[in-house]
Each structure stands twice: as C-alpha cells, then as structure tokens.
Amino acid sequence: MKLSVLQKFIVLEAYGQKKTDRRIFAGFYAKQKKSPSKKDLVNVITKSLERLIDKGLMVGFGQRTKDKWFIKEVALTPLGRRVTKKILGEQRQLPFKKARKPIIKN
C-alpha cells in the first residue's frame, strides 16, 4: 500500500497510542524551512486523515454536521497497526542529495 511521507508520519505518530489528537500531526511541517500557511496546513492534514480513514487504516473521532465531519482524534485499526509495523521494518531514506554525474569531455 502506497502512503505519502505525511501519511507515514501520521501512522507512525499514532502507533502505540489509543487515540491521537490531530494537533500533533502539524509537527511534520515544523522541521521544514518553509512550511505552508496555517489554512493550507489544516487542509492538507485533514485530507491525509480522510484518505487514511477511507483506506481503512484509521478511525476518526469528532463531531459530525449535516455536511461534513470535523475530525478531532484518530486511532489506528488492526490493519493500520500491521501497515505501521511494516513501515517500521523498512529502511528509511536518508536525506542525501543526488550527486550530479561529472561531464567527461574527450
């Protein structure tokens, strides 16, 4: 199952906890030099959470209005725990920049 870097971060943060508050997931952008605006940050995290819920990896808790859900907390499902264990077993990608190939002139 393909997951984005943000989705992997969300799943790893929720692993080992019963319920996780969604405000913790904003820490993903705290490490970056140029983070998105607060409005964009909320939208991106919400979409990632909704996609994880649609895939069956998480369950959302919150309030429901006539039109939409307001997700306050999330928890991993058994499938989500299995996927997280698989992610933890994978080798992480190091933040090296790819070296350019030298130009050889004859």
ZIZIZI-V455183 format. One record per helix or strand. SS is the DSSP state (@ for helix, = for strand). FROM is the first residue (numbers start at 1). LEN is the number of residues. If there is no record, write none. Layout:
SS:FROM:LEN ; SS:FROM:LEN
This chain:
@:5:10 ; =:20:2 ; @:22:9 ; @:38:17 ; =:58:7 ; =:69:8 ; @:78:12
